[in-house]
């Protein structure tokens, strides 16, 4: 019984760790996207303003 409980606990722990890693990764990706999107929009707008000036 003790072995089964330990195995179950290990599985739950691994799933939790994988879930935490995925959440961290998605949060990081989301933060990066939110950070880079305004920069990308600014760059595109700046590029077109340069074309308008020429």
Phi and psi restraints in degrees (range 20) as a CNS / XPLOR table:
assign (resid 1 and name C) (resid 2 and name N)
       (resid 2 and name CA) (resid 2 and name C) 1.0 -64.1 20.0 2
assign (resid 2 and name N) (resid 2 and name CA)
       (resid 2 and name C) (resid 3 and name N) 1.0 -41.0 20.0 2
assign (resid 2 and name C) (resid 3 and name N)
       (resid 3 and name CA) (resid 3 and name C) 1.0 -61.9 20.0 2
assign (resid 3 and name N) (resid 3 and name CA)
       (resid 3 and name C) (resid 4 and name N) 1.0 -44.4 20.0 2
assign (resid 3 and name C) (resid 4 and name N)
       (resid 4 and name CA) (resid 4 and name C) 1.0 -59.6 20.0 2
assign (resid 4 and name N) (resid 4 and name CA)
       (resid 4 and name C) (resid 5 and name N) 1.0 -43.5 20.0 2
assign (resid 4 and name C) (resid 5 and name N)
       (resid 5 and name CA) (resid 5 and name C) 1.0 -63.6 20.0 2
assign (resid 5 and name N) (resid 5 and name CA)
       (resid 5 and name C) (resid 6 and name N) 1.0 -42.3 20.0 2
assign (resid 5 and name C) (resid 6 and name N)
       (resid 6 and name CA) (resid 6 and name C) 1.0 -64.3 20.0 2
assign (resid 6 and name N) (resid 6 and name CA)
       (resid 6 and name C) (resid 7 and name N) 1.0 -41.6 20.0 2
assign (resid 6 and name C) (resid 7 and name N)
       (resid 7 and name CA) (resid 7 and name C) 1.0 -63.8 20.0 2
assign (resid 7 and name N) (resid 7 and name CA)
       (resid 7 and name C) (resid 8 and name N) 1.0 -46.5 20.0 2
assign (resid 7 and name C) (resid 8 and name N)
       (resid 8 and name CA) (resid 8 and name C) 1.0 -59.9 20.0 2
assign (resid 8 and name N) (resid 8 and name CA)
       (resid 8 and name C) (resid 9 and name N) 1.0 -44.0 20.0 2
assign (resid 8 and name C) (resid 9 and name N)
       (resid 9 and name CA) (resid 9 and name C) 1.0 -62.5 20.0 2
assign (resid 9 and name N) (resid 9 and name CA)
       (resid 9 and name C) (resid 10 and name N) 1.0 -41.5 20.0 2
assign (resid 9 and name C) (resid 10 and name N)
       (resid 10 and name CA) (resid 10 and name C) 1.0 -63.0 20.0 2
assign (resid 10 and name N) (resid 10 and name CA)
       (resid 10 and name C) (resid 11 and name N) 1.0 -43.4 20.0 2
assign (resid 10 and name C) (resid 11 and name N)
       (resid 11 and name CA) (resid 11 and name C) 1.0 -63.0 20.0 2
assign (resid 11 and name N) (resid 11 and name CA)
       (resid 11 and name C) (resid 12 and name N) 1.0 -47.3 20.0 2
assign (resid 11 and name C) (resid 12 and name N)
       (resid 12 and name CA) (resid 12 and name C) 1.0 -59.4 20.0 2
assign (resid 12 and name N) (resid 12 and name CA)
       (resid 12 and name C) (resid 13 and name N) 1.0 -43.5 20.0 2
assign (resid 12 and name C) (resid 13 and name N)
       (resid 13 and name CA) (resid 13 and name C) 1.0 -62.8 20.0 2
assign (resid 13 and name N) (resid 13 and name CA)
       (resid 13 and name C) (resid 14 and name N) 1.0 -43.6 20.0 2
assign (resid 13 and name C) (resid 14 and name N)
       (resid 14 and name CA) (resid 14 and name C) 1.0 -63.7 20.0 2
assign (resid 14 and name N) (resid 14 and name CA)
       (resid 14 and name C) (resid 15 and name N) 1.0 -44.4 20.0 2
assign (resid 14 and name C) (resid 15 and name N)
       (resid 15 and name CA) (resid 15 and name C) 1.0 -60.7 20.0 2
assign (resid 15 and name N) (resid 15 and name CA)
       (resid 15 and name C) (resid 16 and name N) 1.0 -42.3 20.0 2
assign (resid 15 and name C) (resid 16 and name N)
       (resid 16 and name CA) (resid 16 and name C) 1.0 -62.1 20.0 2
assign (resid 16 and name N) (resid 16 and name CA)
       (resid 16 and name C) (resid 17 and name N) 1.0 -43.6 20.0 2
assign (resid 16 and name C) (resid 17 and name N)
       (resid 17 and name CA) (resid 17 and name C) 1.0 -64.2 20.0 2
assign (resid 17 and name N) (resid 17 and name CA)
       (resid 17 and name C) (resid 18 and name N) 1.0 -43.0 20.0 2
assign (resid 17 and name C) (resid 18 and name N)
       (resid 18 and name CA) (resid 18 and name C) 1.0 -63.5 20.0 2
assign (resid 18 and name N) (resid 18 and name CA)
       (resid 18 and name C) (resid 19 and name N) 1.0 -44.5 20.0 2
assign (resid 18 and name C) (resid 19 and name N)
       (resid 19 and name CA) (resid 19 and name C) 1.0 -59.7 20.0 2
assign (resid 19 and name N) (resid 19 and name CA)
       (resid 19 and name C) (resid 20 and name N) 1.0 -44.8 20.0 2
assign (resid 19 and name C) (resid 20 and name N)
       (resid 20 and name CA) (resid 20 and name C) 1.0 -62.2 20.0 2
assign (resid 20 and name N) (resid 20 and name CA)
       (resid 20 and name C) (resid 21 and name N) 1.0 -41.6 20.0 2
assign (resid 20 and name C) (resid 21 and name N)
       (resid 21 and name CA) (resid 21 and name C) 1.0 -63.4 20.0 2
assign (resid 21 and name N) (resid 21 and name CA)
       (resid 21 and name C) (resid 22 and name N) 1.0 -43.7 20.0 2
assign (resid 21 and name C) (resid 22 and name N)
       (resid 22 and name CA) (resid 22 and name C) 1.0 -64.5 20.0 2
assign (resid 22 and name N) (resid 22 and name CA)
       (resid 22 and name C) (resid 23 and name N) 1.0 -41.8 20.0 2
assign (resid 22 and name C) (resid 23 and name N)
       (resid 23 and name CA) (resid 23 and name C) 1.0 -63.4 20.0 2
assign (resid 23 and name N) (resid 23 and name CA)
       (resid 23 and name C) (resid 24 and name N) 1.0 -43.7 20.0 2
assign (resid 23 and name C) (resid 24 and name N)
       (resid 24 and name CA) (resid 24 and name C) 1.0 -61.1 20.0 2
assign (resid 24 and name N) (resid 24 and name CA)
       (resid 24 and name C) (resid 25 and name N) 1.0 -44.4 20.0 2
assign (resid 24 and name C) (resid 25 and name N)
       (resid 25 and name CA) (resid 25 and name C) 1.0 -63.8 20.0 2
assign (resid 25 and name N) (resid 25 and name CA)
       (resid 25 and name C) (resid 26 and name N) 1.0 -45.3 20.0 2
assign (resid 25 and name C) (resid 26 and name N)
       (resid 26 and name CA) (resid 26 and name C) 1.0 -67.9 20.0 2
assign (resid 26 and name N) (resid 26 and name CA)
       (resid 26 and name C) (resid 27 and name N) 1.0 -37.1 20.0 2
assign (resid 26 and name C) (resid 27 and name N)
       (resid 27 and name CA) (resid 27 and name C) 1.0 -64.0 20.0 2
assign (resid 27 and name N) (resid 27 and name CA)
       (resid 27 and name C) (resid 28 and name N) 1.0 -43.4 20.0 2
assign (resid 27 and name C) (resid 28 and name N)
       (resid 28 and name CA) (resid 28 and name C) 1.0 -62.7 20.0 2
assign (resid 28 and name N) (resid 28 and name CA)
       (resid 28 and name C) (resid 29 and name N) 1.0 -44.4 20.0 2
assign (resid 28 and name C) (resid 29 and name N)
       (resid 29 and name CA) (resid 29 and name C) 1.0 -62.5 20.0 2
assign (resid 29 and name N) (resid 29 and name CA)
       (resid 29 and name C) (resid 30 and name N) 1.0 -43.8 20.0 2
assign (resid 29 and name C) (resid 30 and name N)
       (resid 30 and name CA) (resid 30 and name C) 1.0 -62.7 20.0 2
assign (resid 30 and name N) (resid 30 and name CA)
       (resid 30 and name C) (resid 31 and name N) 1.0 -44.6 20.0 2
assign (resid 30 and name C) (resid 31 and name N)
       (resid 31 and name CA) (resid 31 and name C) 1.0 -60.9 20.0 2
assign (resid 31 and name N) (resid 31 and name CA)
       (resid 31 and name C) (resid 32 and name N) 1.0 -43.7 20.0 2
assign (resid 31 and name C) (resid 32 and name N)
       (resid 32 and name CA) (resid 32 and name C) 1.0 -62.9 20.0 2
assign (resid 32 and name N) (resid 32 and name CA)
       (resid 32 and name C) (resid 33 and name N) 1.0 -43.3 20.0 2
assign (resid 32 and name C) (resid 33 and name N)
       (resid 33 and name CA) (resid 33 and name C) 1.0 -62.5 20.0 2
assign (resid 33 and name N) (resid 33 and name CA)
       (resid 33 and name C) (resid 34 and name N) 1.0 -47.3 20.0 2
assign (resid 33 and name C) (resid 34 and name N)
       (resid 34 and name CA) (resid 34 and name C) 1.0 -63.6 20.0 2
assign (resid 34 and name N) (resid 34 and name CA)
       (resid 34 and name C) (resid 35 and name N) 1.0 -31.8 20.0 2
assign (resid 34 and name C) (resid 35 and name N)
       (resid 35 and name CA) (resid 35 and name C) 1.0 -75.0 20.0 2
assign (resid 35 and name N) (resid 35 and name CA)
       (resid 35 and name C) (resid 36 and name N) 1.0 -43.3 20.0 2
assign (resid 35 and name C) (resid 36 and name N)
       (resid 36 and name CA) (resid 36 and name C) 1.0 -81.1 20.0 2
assign (resid 36 and name N) (resid 36 and name CA)
       (resid 36 and name C) (resid 37 and name N) 1.0 -27.0 20.0 2
assign (resid 36 and name C) (resid 37 and name N)
       (resid 37 and name CA) (resid 37 and name C) 1.0 -57.7 20.0 2
assign (resid 37 and name N) (resid 37 and name CA)
       (resid 37 and name C) (resid 38 and name N) 1.0 -50.7 20.0 2
assign (resid 37 and name C) (resid 38 and name N)
       (resid 38 and name CA) (resid 38 and name C) 1.0 -61.3 20.0 2
assign (resid 38 and name N) (resid 38 and name CA)
       (resid 38 and name C) (resid 39 and name N) 1.0 -35.9 20.0 2
assign (resid 38 and name C) (resid 39 and name N)
       (resid 39 and name CA) (resid 39 and name C) 1.0 -64.6 20.0 2
assign (resid 39 and name N) (resid 39 and name CA)
       (resid 39 and name C) (resid 40 and name N) 1.0 -44.1 20.0 2
assign (resid 39 and name C) (resid 40 and name N)
       (resid 40 and name CA) (resid 40 and name C) 1.0 -63.7 20.0 2
assign (resid 40 and name N) (resid 40 and name CA)
       (resid 40 and name C) (resid 41 and name N) 1.0 -44.2 20.0 2
assign (resid 40 and name C) (resid 41 and name N)
       (resid 41 and name CA) (resid 41 and name C) 1.0 -61.1 20.0 2
assign (resid 41 and name N) (resid 41 and name CA)
       (resid 41 and name C) (resid 42 and name N) 1.0 -44.1 20.0 2
assign (resid 41 and name C) (resid 42 and name N)
       (resid 42 and name CA) (resid 42 and name C) 1.0 -61.2 20.0 2
assign (resid 42 and name N) (resid 42 and name CA)
       (resid 42 and name C) (resid 43 and name N) 1.0 -45.0 20.0 2
assign (resid 42 and name C) (resid 43 and name N)
       (resid 43 and name CA) (resid 43 and name C) 1.0 -61.0 20.0 2
assign (resid 43 and name N) (resid 43 and name CA)
       (resid 43 and name C) (resid 44 and name N) 1.0 -44.6 20.0 2
assign (resid 43 and name C) (resid 44 and name N)
       (resid 44 and name CA) (resid 44 and name C) 1.0 -63.5 20.0 2
assign (resid 44 and name N) (resid 44 and name CA)
       (resid 44 and name C) (resid 45 and name N) 1.0 -46.8 20.0 2
assign (resid 44 and name C) (resid 45 and name N)
       (resid 45 and name CA) (resid 45 and name C) 1.0 -61.3 20.0 2
assign (resid 45 and name N) (resid 45 and name CA)
       (resid 45 and name C) (resid 46 and name N) 1.0 -42.5 20.0 2
assign (resid 45 and name C) (resid 46 and name N)
       (resid 46 and name CA) (resid 46 and name C) 1.0 -62.9 20.0 2
assign (resid 46 and name N) (resid 46 and name CA)
       (resid 46 and name C) (resid 47 and name N) 1.0 -42.5 20.0 2
assign (resid 46 and name C) (resid 47 and name N)
       (resid 47 and name CA) (resid 47 and name C) 1.0 -61.2 20.0 2
assign (resid 47 and name N) (resid 47 and name CA)
       (resid 47 and name C) (resid 48 and name N) 1.0 -44.3 20.0 2
assign (resid 47 and name C) (resid 48 and name N)
       (resid 48 and name CA) (resid 48 and name C) 1.0 -70.9 20.0 2
assign (resid 48 and name N) (resid 48 and name CA)
       (resid 48 and name C) (resid 49 and name N) 1.0 -32.6 20.0 2
assign (resid 48 and name C) (resid 49 and name N)
       (resid 49 and name CA) (resid 49 and name C) 1.0 -64.5 20.0 2
assign (resid 49 and name N) (resid 49 and name CA)
       (resid 49 and name C) (resid 50 and name N) 1.0 -38.6 20.0 2
assign (resid 49 and name C) (resid 50 and name N)
       (resid 50 and name CA) (resid 50 and name C) 1.0 -62.8 20.0 2
assign (resid 50 and name N) (resid 50 and name CA)
       (resid 50 and name C) (resid 51 and name N) 1.0 -41.7 20.0 2
assign (resid 50 and name C) (resid 51 and name N)
       (resid 51 and name CA) (resid 51 and name C) 1.0 -64.5 20.0 2
assign (resid 51 and name N) (resid 51 and name CA)
       (resid 51 and name C) (resid 52 and name N) 1.0 -38.1 20.0 2
assign (resid 51 and name C) (resid 52 and name N)
       (resid 52 and name CA) (resid 52 and name C) 1.0 -65.8 20.0 2
assign (resid 52 and name N) (resid 52 and name CA)
       (resid 52 and name C) (resid 53 and name N) 1.0 -37.7 20.0 2
assign (resid 52 and name C) (resid 53 and name N)
       (resid 53 and name CA) (resid 53 and name C) 1.0 -66.5 20.0 2
assign (resid 53 and name N) (resid 53 and name CA)
       (resid 53 and name C) (resid 54 and name N) 1.0 -32.7 20.0 2
